Amino acid sequence: MSLPATAQSALDAFAACPGWEQRARLLMQWGDQLAPLTDAERCEANRVTGCESQVWLLAEHADGHWQFRASSDARLLRGLLALLLARVNGLTRAEMAHLDLPAWFSQLGLARHLSPSRSNGLQAVLARMQLLESADQGAGAPTIS
């Protein structure tokens, strides 16, 4: 499966970083690029459970492809969310089902720097994406307004 253009840009940018300090700075810059969510979007219905920090996720499914928006109250986590969104936005349902999240963060050179709680939080976000995806097949997922 080929990478979305934004994911390839992320991979290239992180590959150019010689060490963790540069990657951490780049990670926070990616987080700063996330589109902000409104107060109304930062509601309990959009909150991801299983994360130590507050994380909100919204989904839209159009023409067979997914677009997600997310935010967090934690700056480092916003960066991780931005990289996750870069990897998943635009994928089909089938492509989402085969996403290897640990491999993605390993490719970026970030996996060994993720605490178990952050890794679990990212897995919770991916699980919520898949839940929204399966809800969309039936009654309809919450969508971006």
matplotlib code that plots the C-alpha trace (Angstrom):
import matplotlib.pyplot as plt

x = [0.0, 1.5, 1.6, -0.6, 1.4, 1.2, 2.4, 5.3, 6.2, 6.2, 8.4, 10.9, 11.0, 11.5, 14.1, 16.1, 16.3, 19.5, 18.3, 15.4, 15.6, 15.1, 12.3, 10.5, 10.7, 9.4, 6.6, 5.4, 5.5, 3.3, 0.9, 0.7, -0.5, -3.7, -6.8, -8.3, -11.6, -14.4, -15.7, -18.8, -16.6, -14.6, -17.6, -17.9, -19.4, -16.2, -13.8, -11.6, -11.6, -8.4, -6.1, -4.5, -4.8, -8.0, -8.3, -11.2, -11.8, -14.2, -14.7, -16.2, -16.6, -17.1, -16.6, -15.3, -12.5, -12.0, -11.1, -10.4, -9.8, -8.4, -7.0, -5.6, -4.9, -1.3, 1.2, 3.2, 0.1, -1.2, 2.0, 1.4, -2.2, -1.1, 1.2, -1.6, -4.0, -1.3, -1.2, -4.9, -6.7, -7.9, -7.7, -10.5, -12.2, -10.0, -6.8, -7.7, -8.3, -4.7, -2.9, 0.0, 0.3, 3.4, 5.2, 4.2, 5.7, 8.8, 9.3, 9.2, 11.8, 9.4, 8.3, 11.1, 10.3, 6.6, 5.7, 3.4, 0.6, 1.1, 1.2, -2.0, -3.6, -2.7, -4.1, -7.3, -7.5, -7.1, -9.8, -12.1, -11.5, -12.4, -15.5, -16.7, -16.0, -18.1, -20.9, -20.8, -21.8, -24.9, -26.6, -24.0, -20.9, -20.6, -19.4, -17.6, -20.0]
y = [0.0, 3.4, 6.2, 9.3, 12.3, 13.9, 10.7, 10.5, 14.2, 13.3, 10.2, 12.3, 15.1, 12.7, 10.7, 13.9, 14.4, 13.2, 12.6, 12.6, 16.4, 17.3, 14.7, 16.0, 19.6, 18.5, 16.5, 19.6, 21.5, 18.9, 19.2, 23.0, 22.4, 20.5, 22.4, 23.6, 22.1, 24.3, 24.2, 22.4, 19.7, 19.2, 17.5, 14.2, 12.4, 13.1, 12.3, 9.2, 7.0, 5.1, 8.1, 9.7, 13.2, 14.6, 13.6, 14.4, 12.7, 13.6, 11.6, 12.1, 9.4, 10.5, 8.8, 5.7, 7.5, 8.7, 12.1, 12.6, 15.6, 15.4, 17.4, 17.0, 19.1, 17.7, 19.3, 16.2, 14.1, 16.7, 16.0, 12.2, 12.7, 14.9, 12.1, 9.5, 11.6, 12.1, 8.3, 7.5, 10.4, 9.5, 5.7, 3.4, 1.1, -1.8, 0.1, 1.3, -2.3, -3.2, -0.2, -1.2, 1.7, 0.5, 0.0, 3.6, 5.1, 2.9, 4.2, 7.7, 6.9, 7.6, 4.1, 3.7, 7.1, 6.4, 5.6, 2.6, 5.0, 7.1, 3.9, 2.7, 6.1, 6.0, 2.5, 3.8, 6.6, 4.0, 1.8, 4.7, 5.4, 1.8, 2.1, 5.2, 3.4, 0.4, 2.7, 4.4, 1.1, 1.0, 4.0, 6.6, 7.9, 11.4, 13.6, 16.9, 19.7]
z = [0.0, -1.0, 1.5, 1.3, 0.2, 3.7, 5.3, 2.8, 3.7, 7.4, 6.8, 4.8, 7.4, 10.3, 8.4, 8.1, 11.9, 13.4, 16.9, 19.4, 20.2, 16.6, 16.2, 19.3, 18.0, 14.6, 16.4, 18.2, 14.9, 13.3, 16.2, 15.8, 12.3, 13.4, 12.6, 15.9, 17.1, 18.3, 21.8, 20.5, 18.9, 22.1, 23.6, 25.5, 22.4, 20.5, 23.3, 23.0, 26.1, 27.0, 26.8, 29.8, 28.2, 26.7, 23.0, 20.7, 17.3, 14.5, 11.4, 7.9, 5.3, 1.7, -1.6, 0.1, 1.9, 5.5, 6.8, 10.5, 12.7, 16.2, 19.0, 22.5, 25.5, 25.4, 23.0, 22.3, 21.8, 19.3, 17.2, 17.4, 16.4, 13.4, 12.3, 12.8, 10.7, 8.0, 7.8, 7.8, 6.1, 2.7, 3.3, 2.4, 4.9, 3.7, 3.9, 7.5, 8.5, 7.5, 9.1, 11.3, 13.7, 15.6, 12.2, 11.2, 14.3, 13.9, 10.4, 11.8, 14.4, 17.2, 18.5, 21.1, 22.5, 23.1, 26.6, 27.1, 28.1, 24.9, 22.8, 24.4, 23.9, 20.2, 19.9, 21.6, 19.0, 16.2, 17.8, 18.0, 14.3, 13.5, 15.8, 13.9, 10.7, 11.7, 13.0, 9.6, 7.9, 10.0, 11.6, 10.6, 12.3, 13.8, 11.0, 10.7, 10.3]

ax = plt.figure().add_subplot(projection="3d")
ax.plot(x, y, z, "-o")
ax.set_aspect("equal")
plt.show()
